[in-house]
Amino acid sequence: MGSQVSKQIKRRKEISTEKKVLVDLVESSGETYPGSDYRPSDRKNWMAGFNPEKLHINQIVWPGTHDSATNRIGIPLITRPFAQCQSLSIYRQLCVGTRVFDIRVQGDRRICHGILTTYSVDVVFRDLKRFLSETESEIVIFEIRTEFGHEDPPEFDKFLEEQLGEYLIHQDNSVFGKTIAELLPKRVICVWKPRKSPAPKHGSPLWSAGYLKDNWMDTDLPSTKFESNMKHLSEQPPVLSRNYFYRVENTVTPQADNPIVCVKPVTNRIHGYARLFITQCFSKGCADKLQIFSTDFIDEDFVDACVGLTQARVEGKA
């Protein structure tokens, strides 16, 4: 018992120290970077605001969400706090400016996070189609994968094509250098990551796993995750010279050996440091490598941080 108490005291000190590292970094370096003062007048249509004929896919800093469809997962107040990573529906996330989604399914096509489940993926597609019908020039990336420990939904690739076919941008390396106008009226890049089923092939309406990469680290330590994100990002080629999307996740994850296992209080340890991360990207010379930036519990400021850097790139300031 005494050793367990001692371990928890040590863990709390470690977390406190790591949080202070980020606080001190904000005080010493600030959170100002090219485009940091930009606020889109219409977040629902922020891509359209940059002129689709001039905005290239590889110029965009894409605001994304982690475990995107978990706003109603589990049982409220009982199991939901252990798995909920977003409070907004997919439609509301789209309207606030989110453009990259992490959708996890199990064999019956229900959304899940680990062992907890929520609504059918049909709800996700209904929200997406509603948004697409209300906008004209917004491009969306949907990463849909079979959750770890679950079986692939039968013939899910065909189901995705049936649901989204008219909107799908086909898998093609040339997409990265194109403008939004050159892709329209197609609007959705859908990355399908099955566990055992065949991966999408080149030219398919769906994109294979290699087109969306990341280096996820399972930790609840904010400074450790911050530094890991920076290290792995710095190892990537610049956005303009690569033919894949690379995601940085501004999140930390509850750990079993810590008494705090609800998502929100844990991920809040890093949530407010998105602008600091972008500022540090410039300081360390890797701002030209940042592309998809994802978070738990997305809000307007996180979206603005990404859109502001996009604006600076469009104007040649970054």
Steps between C-alpha positions, in 0.01 A plus 500: 500500500778740598689441176185571299442828685863595446466423130192721467671788679793467260263495201321815616831682540604386153178628345530831689857543379402427140213749510737765632738438208229606255392797710860622514542449127199721430648772723840484333400459134144629474235368262541735205574369150412606142121501482442459874280811514276383212138409574280369216177694461310179418648182648241284326638617165858587591657325200271687263624822657849440357382470138478134386690583179808602699492276810704183447445182697864502615470854637225415746552448872207270566322527839414146606339308782608185683234233553264732321165324544503447877272784608230252608707192575425273795263584785483866613682567829591131534716371214496803269771699685747216440465504120351832388754707305260747334192682626372611158324293235675448167277766344581755771871422468479562125321830558761618751772428240624144556614340175666170603314224685608183678207257477528156662260216428434142606353205310137617516590848363451667836745763618715383788791599723651189647214292641251788520259569215272775378289571191528341155741640243185596307462792742848621407424488129169678552683785674766513230250507215301774672813713524602432140153603382533832685849590374673506163878502534592329828719188464480239777731211591330200659724233651282197569661202669406181673564549872773292659365167625199505267416335168461689174138567402415267207552659156548839663696639206197451275278655765724809516492539123121465499461762773756756378565412137389827343726698736813283502834632376679195362837383632761681288836656588426801281227611742756649741611766252154592376281791600160450656339627179676226302346233725145633512224384490665209683535589868607200713832320538404174673783295649385145579717305746368144544669245726477194274304597189693601185631858496376743233709496183647791304228678305230373735230734630644423845852577627728246669656532846840617373350830390426611856789449742572594859720400793254458783645485851296352785578727796325729746808723536447828311859616450611150401225486236575855383868417450423168332264673257770754414767235455295285264373800304857626450589164343238538223567653158348845440132494406573619147728204428299206638207303365330407825324677784677514836306552821614645832265432791493762773362249752603298803336178614388369841722223635389202707760564772365848573192576713373752242366290213231728353599643164424870540705591809795306362495634145452854636862480613606565139182630336578869545847483346414469130618852422816439700570192289464695175723775639764242591474351149622833367772525765629152411473543123228245430191717449506405131437137606183553704189380318228326704472619859246312714357540847248372751198723572561733207409867539506815289843613617661173391340535156613863476858402589510265200310725261727792590810306396322398180432868431867585554602231250252624242640853535860376481580596859574144619 
